[in-house]
Amino acid sequence: MNRVVVIGTGLAGTRVARRLGEHAVLIGEEPHAPYNRVLLAEVLAGSYGPDVIELPATPGPRLRTRAVRVDRARRLVQCESGAEVPYDTLVLATGSNPVLPPLRGLFQPGATQLPGGVHAFRTMDDCLALSRAVAPGTRAVVVGGGLLGVSAARALARRGAQVVLVQQAERLMERQLDPASSRLVAGHLTSLGVEIHTECRVRAVGVVDGRVRRVELHDGYVLGTDVTVLACGARPRTGLAQAAGLAVRRGVVVDDELRTTDPRVHAVGDCAEHAGAVYGLATPALEQADALADLLTAAGSANPARYTGTRTLTRLTLPHAADPLDLAAFGETEPLPGDDVVQLADATRGTYRRVVVRGDRLVGGVLVGALGGVGALAHAWESNEALPADDGAPLLHLLTHDGGL
């Protein structure tokens, strides 16, 4: 096999390097061993130590340095350490950067870093810094009510912080959840002591002695804070690819073989854009990594591996000593005109199940609590096959089925 260089030690890059074995050189700037970013909230909550979420070691060499330039003409990766790493095939798995909102007072003139007390929540260093900053009674404001913001707020509340969660949209996790399931998530966080403000935009922060002590909302209401967490989404990290002259839209553009506009350069994970989609989720990153590893290990095959996209399912577990909350969401959770909606709710068991059917196809659903049926529903959705026509009985069976995750 040719020499493969992988830039990025997240889930996608590490999976590719591990699959390719000693033929792959892994380059990553983080000082920590590669880890599962999905579980950072559990480290912040104190459920796991950092070592617990480490990924399996890769057999080939790993360089702890930042890749600063890709020289496509000479097929070299130039590193901050001064090293030049030659490649036959290059894999960009550079991930994404947190979105930092343009809040008044957040970026001081000439500043090169965030003011004290403000944290992104994207890396192990972010997680460890937050852990050091939080103690019981610490006032914490989380800006952003998506999956990341909900996870961060829950983790901080479990550490005893006084948490306020501010969300610009009308409900939490609006991209994944329907209104009813979003209310259940909000109720769960409220039971942990989290104060939630939706339809509420942050417009400024107040800095005192180099630290953010106030968060000002658009209506003039001011929140006192010791720690402010920015969980406003992520943006594909495409600087290396763009500087190297590769095609970039929202992400690094790739085809079904995960090739960029240079056939010797591939991209996977959060930085990649395939068929117009930038997923930013773990499952697509791993599926892309596996597809690329299959392709590279079967080079010259008459039927090369293809990546045709991922249908994503979001799962979230919010532990609580008295009442844990499990949820899963997939596909389109909001119906279009003409769609059928089937909904089952059981207040006694604390479960909620809702699916959207378009014609004879299951196009999306949300399940909260008792997730035994999510496997059967997800299979029916992923297969995109016609549901049996029997007055809705098969679908009701799927909704009430409690086997097979």
Helices and strands as residue ranges (DSSP letters): E 4-7, H 11-20, G 21-23, E 24-28, G 37-39, H 40-45, G 50-53, E 62-64, E 67-71, E 76-79, E 84-86, E 89-92, E 96-98, E 118-120, H 124-133, E 139-143, H 147-158, E 162-166, H 179-191, E 195-197, E 202-208, E 211-217, E 222-224, E 227-230, E 234-236, H 239-243, E 252-254, E 265-267, G 269-271, E 272-274, H 282-297, E 313-318, E 325-331, E 340-346, E 351-358, E 361-368, G 371-373, H 374-383, H 393-400
